[in-house]
Amino acid sequence: MPRRQNGRNVPRTPVNIVYRTIQAAGGPTAVCHGLRISEPTLKRWRRAGTVPDARAVLEWAALVHPGAAEPQLRLARRLAGLPAARR
C-alpha cells in the first residue's frame, strides 16, 4: 500500500461525503429535522453515498454553510455525486 509523505497509509476507500456532512450538520436528528425527512431516508442516502433529491441537497448545503454561496454550491455538487466545478 502506498504511503503519504508523513508516513501514514493512504485510505483504502474514498470518504463518504453524506456521512461527513451529517456530522457537520449536527448529527442525524438535526439533519432529519432541518430537511424534514425521515430517518430511513437519511440512512438510505448515507448507504448510497449521494443524495438524489435536489431540494434536499440545496437545503442541506445551506444548513452547513449559512450565508456562504460558494461553499454551499461546492458541497451541493459533492452531495449530488457530481464532479467538482471547473474554476
Summary of the structure (lengths in Angstrom):
residues: 87
radius of gyration: 14.5
end to end distance: 32.1
largest distance: 43.4
contacts: 201
relative contact order: 0.13
helix: 55%
strand: 2%
